[in-house]
């Protein structure tokens, strides 16, 4: 399946179907409440959490302002350490580069570390089309892959599955991908984990090519960092002879000292741990056949809409994201709708602001994502790098209403036409005109007050969906302007 899920219906349609799935809602409620409660306790242990949060924000903002400089520094450091850097403008170019690199090794299968970037560009599908099998090794990603499913959470891609469903998937599908599940497999966590371990072990020992993402890249040394909890990443990064890392250009931090901040905030915000069980770091290539690590290392840096996002002064803060998923676990909309409704590998609040910027708002699903929020602000409160997601959501709603993202045609900047919001644009234009014509505004308020008895309680036509679960606010019997003039006007004129 496509990693970007293009072609899915708009969020309201997909969410309406999802909320009717009682099993899905029960799974999500249990998982998100458990994770966020643990996270709150882990964060409360640090007296300087607010200072760490602000430091993370400032480091990311500084890096984004000087991204061109740090990217060049990173390339020079990786090259000096024996690696090769490739630049990819979009998903298609990145997929072509990775496919070519794998084919040059003569191998027809690869093992993968969990990577949002490779899901974003649809790498597994591109490799499959070229006759290359890509095996996911993260337990949750393995469940998703074996189940011919899509990830629904940034940190826990199979959060929508319960233990019974996972047992059935393992029993039915493992034999088609490699070592089958043991006979009589139950749904106890220990047995499920052991089945996955045995299945993956043969993949690790046979694979000659590994593909990873990276949580961070340190510009001063060319070091890449992956944090994970199962050890599968360590196996993929040390055993294969060739390692190909596919990373978004925003994942840079300037120095090791900057990295120290995020190695405190990321584990506590994501898995509620004081430190990550496995933090793997690699710089370039290994010198001998007996040393751990790859003898050939390629770094594929992808843009895929990030430069356009960086150009937006409000929206660029989404590029601070360190993929902790804390915003998903507190979001009341995500908890009820699940990740699939967002039509992207980036679900939840962060996906609602990141996907429309990376992909544009031309499609129905992307134009609807900025509206997939109640604007309660819980996501901003828990974000370890202080991304003001509600601010960006409102900003993107304005973009959708006004006509989508700006594009340059020669020397002109042109707005792409938006779809599905003509009535809202018309209403906003009418309101804008009324606010700059006080006489018309006063007359309109007077007419509205005098006809209040005849006002409907619900909206007609397309607005019926909005008012199906809420009444329209009643128009007051007297406009505020008239009340103020009547009660205060004479007093003020007499002063």
C-alpha positions in Angstrom: 0.0 0.0 0.0 1.1 3.6 -0.6 2.9 5.1 2.3 1.2 8.4 1.7 -2.4 7.0 1.3 -3.2 9.5 -1.4 -6.7 9.0 -2.7 -8.3 8.5 0.7 -11.4 10.5 1.4 -11.4 13.7 3.4 -10.8 13.5 7.1 -14.4 14.0 8.2 -15.5 11.0 6.0 -12.7 8.7 7.2 -13.2 9.7 10.8 -16.9 9.2 10.7 -16.3 5.6 9.7 -13.5 5.1 12.2 -15.6 6.2 15.2 -18.1 3.5 14.5 -15.4 0.8 15.1 -15.8 0.1 18.8 -12.7 -2.3 18.9 -10.5 0.4 17.4 -11.8 3.0 19.9 -11.2 0.7 22.8 -7.7 -0.1 21.7 -6.8 3.6 21.2 -8.3 4.7 24.4 -6.4 2.1 26.5 -3.1 2.7 24.7 -3.1 6.5 24.6 -4.2 7.0 28.2 -1.6 4.5 29.4 1.2 6.2 27.5 0.3 9.8 28.4 -0.1 9.0 32.1 3.4 7.4 32.2 4.8 10.3 30.3 3.4 12.9 32.7 5.1 11.1 35.6 8.4 10.9 33.8 8.4 14.5 32.8 7.5 15.6 36.4 10.7 14.1 37.6 12.7 16.9 36.0 12.7 20.3 37.6 14.2 21.9 34.6 11.8 20.4 32.0 10.5 23.9 30.9 14.1 25.0 30.4 14.9 21.9 28.3 11.8 22.4 26.3 12.8 26.0 25.5 16.4 24.9 24.7 15.1 22.4 22.3 12.9 25.0 20.6 15.7 27.4 20.3 18.2 24.8 19.0 15.8 23.7 16.3 14.9 27.3 15.3 18.6 28.3 15.1 19.3 25.2 13.0 16.4 25.9 10.6 17.5 29.5 10.1 21.0 28.3 9.1 20.0 25.0 7.5 22.0 25.6 4.4 25.2 26.0 6.4 24.7 22.9 8.5 23.8 20.7 5.6 27.1 21.6 3.8 29.0 20.9 7.1 27.2 17.6 7.5 28.0 16.5 3.9 31.7 17.4 4.4 31.9 15.5 7.7 30.1 12.3 6.4 32.3 12.3 3.3 35.5 12.7 5.4 34.4 9.7 7.5 34.0 7.5 4.4 30.3 7.9 3.6 28.7 9.1 0.4 25.9 11.8 0.5 23.1 11.9 -2.0 20.5 14.7 -2.4 16.9 14.0 -3.3 14.5 16.7 -4.2 11.3 14.6 -3.9 10.1 11.1 -3.1 10.6 9.8 -6.6 14.2 10.8 -6.8 14.9 9.4 -3.3 13.3 6.1 -4.3 15.4 5.9 -7.5 18.6 6.6 -5.6 17.9 3.9 -3.0 16.8 1.4 -5.5 19.9 1.9 -7.6 22.2 1.6 -4.6 20.6 -1.7 -3.5 20.8 -3.1 -7.1 24.5 -2.2 -7.2 25.1 -4.5 -4.3 23.6 -7.4 -6.2 21.2 -8.2 -3.3 17.4 -8.7 -3.6 16.4 -8.1 0.0 17.0 -5.5 2.7 16.3 -5.2 6.4 14.9 -2.0 7.7 15.0 0.1 10.9 11.7 1.8 11.6 11.7 5.0 9.5 9.0 7.6 9.0 11.0 9.1 6.1 11.0 5.9 4.1 7.2 5.5 4.8 6.7 9.1 3.7 8.3 8.5 0.3 6.8 5.0 -0.2 10.2 3.3 -0.4 8.9 -0.3 0.4 6.6 -0.1 -2.6 9.3 1.3 -4.9 11.7 -1.5 -3.9 9.0 -4.1 -4.4 8.3 -2.8 -7.9 12.1 -3.3 -8.6 12.1 -6.9 -7.3 13.6 -6.1 -3.9 12.0 -7.3 -0.7 12.1 -4.9 2.2 11.6 -6.5 5.7 10.5 -4.3 8.6 12.2 -5.3 11.8 10.6 -3.1 14.4 7.9 -5.2 16.1 5.0 -2.8 15.5 6.1 -2.2 11.9 6.4 -6.0 11.4 2.8 -6.4 12.6 1.7 -3.7 10.2 3.6 -5.2 7.3 2.5 -8.8 8.0 -1.1 -7.6 8.3 -1.0 -5.7 4.9 -2.0 -2.7 7.0 -1.0 0.9 7.4 0.7 2.5 10.5 -1.7 4.5 12.7 0.7 6.1 15.2 4.2 7.6 15.0 5.7 5.7 17.9 3.4 2.6 18.0 2.3 2.0 14.4 0.2 -1.0 15.4 -1.6 0.8 18.3 -4.9 0.0 16.7 -4.3 -3.8 17.1 -4.9 -5.8 20.2 -3.0 -9.0 21.2 -5.6 -11.4 19.8 -5.4 -9.7 16.4 -1.6 -9.8 16.5 -1.6 -13.5 17.3 -3.9 -14.2 14.3 -1.7 -12.1 12.0 1.5 -13.9 13.1 -0.1 -17.4 12.7 -1.5 -16.6 9.3 1.2 -14.5 7.6 4.7 -15.3 9.1 5.2 -18.4 7.0 4.7 -16.4 3.8 7.5 -14.0 4.8 10.0 -16.4 6.4 10.1 -18.5 9.5 6.5 -19.4 10.5 5.0 -18.7 13.9 5.3 -21.5 16.5 2.5 -24.0 16.7 -0.1 -23.2 19.4 0.9 -19.5 19.6 -1.1 -17.7 22.3 -1.7 -13.9 22.7 0.6 -13.5 25.7 3.2 -10.7 25.1 6.1 -13.0 25.9 5.1 -15.6 23.3 4.3 -12.9 20.6 7.7 -11.3 21.2 9.5 -14.6 21.0 7.8 -15.5 17.7 8.8 -12.1 16.3 12.4 -12.6 17.6 12.8 -16.0 15.9 11.2 -14.8 12.7 13.5 -11.7 12.5 16.7 -13.4 13.6 17.1 -15.2 10.3 16.6 -12.0 8.5 19.3 -10.2 10.4 21.9 -13.0 9.9 21.2 -13.2 6.2 20.9 -9.6 5.2 23.7 -7.8 3.4 22.0 -4.4 3.1 20.3 -2.4 5.8 18.1 0.7 5.4 17.5 3.1 8.2 16.3 6.6 9.0 17.7 8.7 11.7 16.3 10.6 14.7 19.2 13.1 14.6 22.3 14.0 12.5 25.2 15.8 14.2 26.6 18.3 11.7 30.0 18.8 13.3 31.0 15.1 13.0 28.7 13.6 10.5 27.3 11.2 13.1 23.8 9.7 12.7 21.7 8.7 15.7 18.8 6.2 16.0 16.9 5.7 19.3 14.8 2.6 19.7 13.6 0.1 22.4 14.0 -3.4 20.9 17.5 -3.8 19.7 16.4 -4.4 16.1 17.9 -1.1 15.0 21.3 -2.1 16.5 21.2 -5.3 14.5 20.4 -3.5 11.2 23.1 -0.9 11.8 25.9 -3.3 12.7 25.4 -6.6 10.8 24.8 -5.6 7.1 27.8 -4.8 4.9 26.0 -1.8 3.3 23.9 0.7 5.2 21.6 3.3 3.4 20.2 6.0 5.7 17.2 8.0 4.3 16.8 11.2 6.4 14.8 14.4 6.1 17.0 17.5 5.8 15.5 19.0 9.0 16.9 16.3 11.3 20.2 18.1 11.8 21.6 19.4 15.1 24.7 21.5 15.0 26.8 19.9 17.8 26.9 17.0 20.3 26.1 19.4 23.0 22.8 20.2 21.3 22.1 16.5 20.9 22.3 16.1 24.7 19.1 18.2 25.1 17.0 15.9 22.9 18.4 12.7 24.4 16.7 13.9 27.6 13.4 15.1 26.2 12.7 12.5 23.5 12.6 9.3 25.6 10.5 10.9 28.3 8.0 12.4 25.8 7.7 9.3 23.7 8.1 6.1 25.8 8.1 7.7 29.3 11.6 6.4 29.9 14.5 8.3 31.5 16.8 7.2 28.7 16.3 5.1 25.6 17.2 1.4 25.9 19.2 1.5 22.6 20.8 4.7 21.3 22.9 3.8 18.2 25.3 6.2 16.7 27.5 5.7 13.6 30.0 7.9 11.8 31.0 6.9 8.3 32.2 3.3 7.7 34.0 0.6 9.7 37.7 0.0 8.8 37.9 -3.8 9.1 35.7 -6.8 8.4 35.6 -7.7 12.0 34.5 -4.3 13.3 30.9 -3.5 13.9 29.1 -1.3 11.4 28.9 -1.1 7.6 31.8 -1.1 5.2 29.8 1.0 2.8 27.6 3.9 4.0 25.2 6.0 1.9 23.2 9.0 3.3 20.2 10.1 1.3 19.0 13.5 2.3 15.4 14.2 1.2 13.7 17.6 0.8 10.2 16.4 -0.4 8.5 19.7 0.5 10.6 20.7 3.5 12.2 23.7 1.8 8.7 25.0 0.9 7.6 24.5 4.5 10.7 26.3 5.7 9.7 29.4 3.6 6.5 29.7 5.7 7.3 31.8 8.7 4.4 30.4 10.7 4.3 26.8 9.4 8.0 26.2 9.6 7.8 25.4 13.3 6.4 22.0 12.3 10.0 21.1 11.2 11.1 21.2 14.8 9.2 18.0 15.4 11.3 15.2 16.9 8.6 12.5 16.3 7.9 11.8 19.9 4.1 11.4 19.4 3.2 13.1 22.6 0.7 15.2 20.8 -1.2 12.1 19.5 -1.6 10.7 22.9 -3.4 13.7 24.4 -5.5 14.6 21.3 -9.2 13.9 21.8 -9.7 13.8 18.0 -7.0 11.2 17.4 -8.2 9.1 20.3 -11.6 8.7 18.6 -10.7 8.7 14.9 -7.3 6.8 15.0 -4.4 7.4 12.7 -5.7 5.9 9.4 -8.3 8.7 9.1 -5.4 11.3 8.6 -4.4 9.6 5.3 -0.7 10.0 6.0 2.2 8.4 7.8 2.1 11.4 10.0 -1.2 11.2 11.9 -2.6 13.2 14.8 -2.0 16.9 15.5 1.5 17.0 14.0 0.3 15.2 10.9 -2.5 17.7 10.5 0.0 20.5 10.1 3.0 18.6 8.6 1.3 16.6 5.8 -0.6 19.6 4.2 2.7 21.5 4.1 4.8 18.7 2.7 2.2 17.6 0.1 0.3 20.8 -0.5 -3.5 21.2 0.0 -4.6 20.3 -3.6 -6.1 16.9 -2.6 -9.3 16.6 -0.6 -7.6 14.8 2.3 -4.9 17.4 2.7 -7.3 20.3 2.5 -9.3 18.8 5.3 -6.5 18.0 7.7 -6.1 21.5 9.2 -9.7 21.1 10.3 -9.0 17.8 12.1 -8.7 19.4 15.5 -10.8 21.0 18.3 -8.0 23.6 18.9 -8.0 22.6 22.6 -4.3 23.2 22.8 -3.3 20.0 24.6 -0.8 19.2 21.9 1.1 22.4 22.4 1.3 21.9 26.1 3.0 18.5 25.8 5.2 19.2 22.8 8.9 19.0 23.9 10.0 21.5 21.3 7.0 23.9 21.9 5.4 23.6 18.4 2.3 25.8 18.6 0.2 23.4 16.6 -3.1 25.3 17.1 -1.5 28.4 15.7 -0.3 26.5 12.6 -3.7 24.8 12.2 -5.5 28.2 12.1 -2.8 29.5 9.7 -3.3 26.5 7.3 -7.1 26.9 7.5 -6.6 30.4 6.3 -4.5 29.1 3.5 -7.1 26.6 2.4 -9.9 29.2 2.5 -7.9 31.8 0.6 -6.8 29.3 -2.1 -4.1 26.9 -1.1 -0.3 27.3 -1.1 1.5 30.0 -3.0 3.5 28.9 -6.1 5.9 30.9 -8.2 5.2 31.3 -11.9 8.1 33.3 -13.4 8.1 36.6 -11.4 4.6 36.2 -10.1 3.3 34.4 -7.0 0.0 32.6 -7.6 -2.4 31.0 -5.2 -3.7 27.6 -6.3 -7.5 27.4 -6.2 -8.9 25.7 -3.1 -11.6 23.0 -3.3 -14.7 22.6 -1.2 -14.6 25.9 0.7 -16.3 28.4 -1.7 -19.1 29.1 0.8 -16.6 29.8 3.6 -14.6 32.1 1.4 -17.7 34.0 0.4 -18.8 34.4 4.0 -15.3 35.6 5.1 -15.3 38.2 2.2 -18.7 39.4 3.2 -17.7 39.8 6.8 -14.5 41.6 5.8 -16.5 44.0 3.7 -19.0 44.7 6.5 -16.3 45.4 9.1 -14.9 48.2 7.0 -18.3 49.7 6.4 -19.7 50.6 9.9 -23.0 51.8 8.5 -23.8 48.6 6.8 -22.7 46.6 9.9 -25.1 48.6 12.1 -27.9 48.1 9.7 -27.2 44.4 9.5 -27.2 44.1 13.2 -30.4 46.0 13.6 -32.2 43.8 11.0 -30.8 40.6 12.6 -32.1 41.6 16.0 -35.6 42.5 14.7 -36.0 39.2 12.8 -34.5 37.0 15.5 -37.8 35.1 15.9 -37.6 33.7 12.4 -34.0 32.5 12.5 -33.5 28.8 12.0 -31.8 26.7 14.7 -29.8 24.8 12.1 -28.0 25.7 8.9 -29.4 24.7 5.5 -27.5 23.0 2.7 -23.8 22.2 3.2 -23.9 23.9 6.7 -26.3 21.2 7.9 -23.4 18.9 8.9 -21.9 21.5 11.2 -25.2 22.3 13.0 -26.4 18.7 13.2 -24.9 18.4 16.7 -25.1 22.0 17.9 -27.6 24.9 17.8 -26.8 28.2 16.2 -26.2 30.9 18.8 -29.2 33.1 19.3 -29.0 36.7 18.1 -29.5 39.1 21.0 -32.6 41.2 21.2 -30.4 44.4 21.0 -27.0 44.8 19.3 -24.2 45.7 21.7 -23.6 49.0 19.9 -27.2 50.1 20.6 -27.1 48.9 24.2 -23.9 50.8 24.8 -25.2 54.0 23.3 -28.4 53.7 25.3 -26.8 53.0 28.6 -23.5 54.9 28.4 -23.9 57.3 25.5 -25.7 60.1 27.4 -23.3 59.8 30.4 -20.3 60.1 28.2 -21.7 63.1 26.3 -22.4 64.8 29.6 -18.8 64.6 30.8 
